[in-house]
């Protein structure tokens, strides 16, 4: 079973406990179909706009065993606030550029 670190939107912390992210990770559904069920080893925020802490937090989770970094759907799809992060693509691209050869990067969870 692979280990995943999930990066979420700081703006949604008061609205979402990450329940669906954890559920799809555990069952290997939706974004985790390719990996199958995974063990969540970290669930951290991007650090707030504009997401400058996404890279060091991805690295921290990799140092703790993450083989997959998933950006939660609140970032890319705007769940549950209906507003996708305007910095989502930049955060995802930078993590892929910095670490993509060492890990798998998912741009959403559900």
C-alpha positions in Angstrom: 0.0 0.0 0.0 1.4 3.4 -1.0 1.6 6.3 1.3 0.0 9.7 0.4 0.3 13.2 1.7 -2.6 15.5 1.0 -2.4 19.2 0.6 -5.6 21.1 1.2 -6.8 24.7 0.9 -6.4 26.6 4.1 -9.5 28.7 3.4 -11.7 25.6 3.7 -10.4 24.3 7.0 -13.4 25.6 8.9 -15.8 24.1 6.4 -14.4 20.7 5.6 -12.8 18.1 7.8 -11.4 16.1 4.8 -13.9 13.2 5.3 -14.3 12.5 1.5 -10.6 12.9 0.9 -9.9 10.2 3.6 -12.7 8.0 2.3 -11.5 7.9 -1.3 -7.9 7.4 -0.3 -8.8 4.5 1.9 -11.0 2.8 -0.7 -8.8 3.6 -3.7 -11.6 5.4 -5.6 -11.8 8.4 -7.9 -8.3 10.0 -8.1 -6.8 7.0 -6.3 -8.0 4.4 -8.8 -4.5 4.1 -10.3 -2.8 3.7 -6.9 -5.5 1.7 -5.2 -6.1 2.1 -1.5 -3.4 4.3 0.1 -2.4 5.2 3.7 -2.7 8.9 4.5 0.5 10.0 6.3 -0.2 13.7 6.3 -3.0 16.2 5.7 -1.7 19.7 5.6 -2.8 23.1 4.2 -1.1 24.9 1.4 -0.2 27.6 4.0 -2.7 30.1 2.7 -2.8 32.2 -0.5 -0.8 32.1 -2.7 0.2 28.6 -1.6 3.9 29.2 -1.1 4.1 26.5 1.6 2.9 23.8 -0.7 6.4 22.9 -1.8 8.1 22.7 1.6 5.0 20.8 3.0 5.2 18.3 0.1 8.9 17.8 0.9 8.1 17.3 4.6 5.6 14.6 3.8 8.0 13.0 1.3 10.6 12.9 4.1 8.0 11.1 6.2 7.4 8.4 3.6 4.8 9.9 1.1 5.1 8.3 -2.3 2.1 10.2 -3.6 1.2 13.9 -3.1 -2.4 14.7 -3.7 -3.8 18.2 -3.9 -7.3 18.0 -2.3 -10.3 18.8 -4.4 -10.9 22.0 -2.5 -7.8 23.4 -4.3 -8.4 22.4 -7.9 -12.2 22.0 -8.0 -13.2 24.5 -5.4 -15.1 22.1 -3.1 -17.0 23.0 -0.9 -16.8 26.8 -1.4 -17.4 26.7 -5.2 -14.2 28.7 -5.9 -11.2 26.9 -7.3 -7.9 28.2 -6.1 -6.4 30.7 -8.7 -3.0 29.4 -7.7 -3.8 25.7 -8.1 -2.0 25.0 -11.4 1.1 26.9 -10.3 1.3 24.9 -7.0 0.8 21.6 -8.7 3.2 22.4 -11.5 6.0 23.5 -9.1 5.6 20.4 -7.0 5.7 18.2 -10.1 8.8 20.1 -11.4 10.6 19.8 -8.0 9.6 16.3 -7.1 7.8 14.7 -10.0 10.5 12.2 -10.8 10.5 10.9 -7.2 6.7 10.8 -6.5 3.3 10.7 -8.1 1.3 14.0 -8.0 -2.5 14.0 -8.1 -4.3 17.2 -8.9 -7.5 16.3 -7.0 -8.8 13.7 -4.7 -12.6 13.4 -5.5 
